[in-house]
Amino acid sequence: MSRYRTLLLTIIVLAVFTGCATSPASNFYTLSPVQSVGQPQDADPILIAIDPVTVPDLVDRPQIVSRLDANRVSIDEFARWAEPLKSQISRALAADLAQRIPGAIVSSYPQRVDENAFRVSVDVQSFDSSSDGTVMLAVIWSVRQPKRGERTRGRTVVREAASEPGYGALVATHSRALASVADDVAVAVRSVMRQ
């Protein structure tokens, strides 16, 4: 009988420790393009190449980083980007620009760029997610005309609150903020095209 109790107690202790040792599952998030108002699609093709995007080292990691206050951040091991943030920003901007500029053929990570392509450079200076659900995005961007022409430069700053709590809403808010950057870049491209 004593052996039976010892065995039962051992099984219970192991079950409790196994339950405590199990970590929560990681969730993976991606940025996505934001649907814009329909543009006419009967325009001539316009080639646009997005150069490699730069982001602050603080957020250049798989984990989602939240700002707690001016001097502290939280790095959540269980809320992660599905791919490098630089790649996601580039792809989301490419898709957003393709929706906003009629006839645009937008590539990210161009190996060889046609000299007739507009070149877009993006330097993300701030990609903040605060613990209260507010997103702050600050981007310096430039558009270079085809054939190594002049650059049009701009800065877009977006501050927006997520519609609900949670990382899903926070990531969706970052996607909308990037769409605002695409709006500004699209205005610059169209302005250069009219010159």
C-alpha positions as CSV (number, residue, x, y, z in Angstrom):
1,M,0.0,0.0,0.0
2,S,2.9,2.3,0.8
3,R,4.4,1.8,-2.7
4,Y,1.0,2.6,-4.2
5,R,0.8,5.9,-2.4
6,T,4.4,6.8,-3.3
7,L,3.7,6.0,-6.9
8,L,0.5,8.0,-6.9
9,L,2.2,11.0,-5.1
10,T,5.1,10.9,-7.7
11,I,2.6,10.9,-10.6
12,I,0.7,13.9,-9.1
13,V,3.9,15.8,-8.4
14,L,5.2,15.2,-12.0
15,A,1.8,16.2,-13.5
16,V,1.9,19.4,-11.5
17,F,5.4,20.3,-12.5
18,T,4.7,19.4,-16.1
19,G,1.7,21.7,-16.1
20,C,3.8,24.5,-14.6
21,A,6.7,24.0,-17.0
22,T,4.5,24.3,-20.1
23,S,4.9,27.8,-21.6
24,P,2.2,29.6,-23.4
25,A,2.1,29.3,-27.2
26,S,3.7,32.1,-29.2
27,N,1.5,34.2,-31.5
28,F,2.9,35.4,-34.8
29,Y,1.9,38.7,-36.4
30,T,2.3,40.3,-39.9
31,L,1.8,43.8,-41.2
32,S,-0.7,44.0,-44.0
33,P,-1.7,46.4,-46.7
34,V,-4.6,48.7,-46.1
35,Q,-7.3,48.8,-48.8
36,S,-7.5,52.2,-50.4
37,V,-10.3,53.8,-52.4
38,G,-10.3,52.2,-55.9
39,Q,-8.0,53.8,-58.5
40,P,-8.5,53.5,-62.2
41,Q,-6.4,50.7,-63.6
42,D,-6.1,51.9,-67.2
43,A,-2.9,53.9,-66.6
44,D,0.5,53.3,-68.2
45,P,2.9,51.2,-66.1
46,I,5.0,53.0,-63.6
47,L,8.0,51.1,-62.1
48,I,8.7,51.8,-58.5
49,A,11.5,50.1,-56.5
50,I,11.6,50.2,-52.7
51,D,15.2,50.2,-51.4
52,P,16.0,48.2,-48.3
53,V,14.1,49.7,-45.3
54,T,16.0,50.7,-42.1
55,V,14.4,50.4,-38.7
56,P,15.7,51.2,-35.2
57,D,17.7,48.4,-33.6
58,L,15.3,48.4,-30.6
59,V,12.5,46.9,-32.8
60,D,14.7,45.0,-35.2
61,R,14.0,41.7,-33.5
62,P,11.5,38.9,-33.7
63,Q,9.6,39.9,-30.5
64,I,7.1,42.7,-30.5
65,V,8.5,45.6,-28.3
66,S,6.1,47.8,-26.3
67,R,7.1,51.1,-24.8
68,L,6.2,51.3,-21.1
69,D,7.4,54.9,-20.6
70,A,10.1,57.2,-21.9
71,N,12.9,55.0,-20.6
72,R,11.5,51.4,-20.4
73,V,10.3,48.9,-22.9
74,S,8.8,45.4,-22.7
75,I,9.9,42.7,-25.0
76,D,7.2,40.0,-25.3
77,E,8.6,36.6,-26.0
78,F,5.2,35.2,-26.9
79,A,4.1,38.0,-29.3
80,R,6.4,37.8,-32.4
81,W,6.7,39.1,-35.9
82,A,6.3,36.3,-38.4
83,E,9.2,37.6,-40.5
84,P,11.8,40.3,-40.0
85,L,10.1,43.7,-39.5
86,K,12.2,45.3,-42.3
87,S,10.8,42.8,-44.8
88,Q,7.2,43.3,-43.6
89,I,7.4,47.1,-43.8
90,S,8.8,46.9,-47.3
91,R,6.2,44.5,-48.5
92,A,3.3,46.4,-46.9
93,L,4.5,49.7,-48.4
94,A,4.9,48.0,-51.8
95,A,1.3,46.7,-51.7
96,D,-0.1,50.0,-50.4
97,L,1.7,52.0,-53.1
98,A,0.5,49.6,-55.8
99,Q,-3.1,50.4,-54.7
100,R,-2.6,54.1,-54.6
101,I,-0.8,54.8,-57.9
102,P,-2.6,53.7,-61.0
103,G,-0.4,51.4,-63.1
104,A,2.2,51.1,-60.4
105,I,4.4,48.0,-60.5
106,V,6.1,48.1,-57.2
107,S,9.0,45.8,-56.1
108,S,10.7,45.5,-52.8
109,Y,14.2,44.3,-52.6
110,P,15.1,45.0,-56.2
111,Q,18.2,43.1,-57.3
112,R,18.6,45.1,-60.5
113,V,16.5,48.2,-60.9
114,D,15.4,49.5,-64.3
115,E,16.7,53.0,-64.7
116,N,13.2,54.0,-65.6
117,A,12.0,53.2,-62.1
118,F,11.2,55.6,-59.3
119,R,13.4,54.7,-56.3
120,V,11.8,55.0,-52.8
121,S,14.0,55.1,-49.7
122,V,12.5,54.6,-46.3
123,D,14.2,55.3,-42.9
124,V,11.9,54.3,-40.0
125,Q,13.0,56.5,-37.1
126,S,10.3,55.4,-34.7
127,F,8.1,52.3,-34.6
128,D,6.7,52.5,-31.1
129,S,3.9,50.5,-29.6
130,S,2.9,51.8,-26.2
131,S,1.4,49.7,-23.5
132,D,-1.8,51.8,-23.7
133,G,-2.3,50.7,-27.3
134,T,-1.0,53.9,-29.0
135,V,1.2,53.5,-32.1
136,M,3.7,56.1,-33.1
137,L,5.4,55.9,-36.4
138,A,8.0,58.4,-37.7
139,V,9.4,57.8,-41.2
140,I,11.8,59.9,-43.3
141,W,11.3,58.9,-47.0
142,S,12.6,60.0,-50.4
143,V,11.5,59.4,-53.9
144,R,14.1,59.6,-56.7
145,Q,13.0,60.3,-60.2
146,P,13.9,57.7,-62.9
147,K,17.4,57.9,-64.5
148,R,19.0,59.1,-61.2
149,G,17.0,62.3,-61.1
150,E,16.4,64.6,-58.2
151,R,15.0,63.4,-54.9
152,T,11.8,64.6,-53.3
153,R,12.0,64.2,-49.6
154,G,9.5,64.0,-46.8
155,R,8.7,63.0,-43.3
156,T,5.5,61.3,-42.1
157,V,4.6,61.1,-38.5
158,V,1.5,59.1,-37.4
159,R,0.2,58.7,-33.9
160,E,-2.9,56.5,-33.6
161,A,-4.7,54.6,-30.9
162,A,-5.6,50.9,-31.5
163,S,-9.3,50.2,-31.7
164,E,-9.2,47.6,-29.0
165,P,-6.7,45.9,-26.7
166,G,-4.3,43.2,-27.8
167,Y,-1.4,42.7,-30.2
168,G,-3.7,42.0,-33.2
169,A,-5.2,45.5,-32.9
170,L,-1.8,47.0,-32.3
171,V,-0.3,45.4,-35.5
172,A,-3.4,46.5,-37.5
173,T,-2.8,50.1,-36.3
174,H,0.8,49.9,-37.4
175,S,-0.5,48.7,-40.8
176,R,-2.8,51.8,-41.0
177,A,0.1,54.0,-40.0
178,L,2.3,52.6,-42.8
179,A,-0.6,53.2,-45.2
180,S,-0.4,56.9,-44.3
181,V,3.3,56.8,-45.2
182,A,2.3,55.2,-48.6
183,D,-0.3,58.0,-49.1
184,D,2.5,60.7,-48.7
185,V,4.9,58.8,-50.9
186,A,2.2,58.3,-53.6
187,V,1.5,62.1,-53.6
188,A,5.2,62.7,-54.1
189,V,5.4,60.2,-57.0
190,R,2.3,61.7,-58.7
191,S,3.7,65.2,-58.2
192,V,7.0,64.3,-59.9
193,M,5.2,62.6,-62.7
194,R,3.3,65.8,-63.5
195,Q,6.6,67.8,-63.9
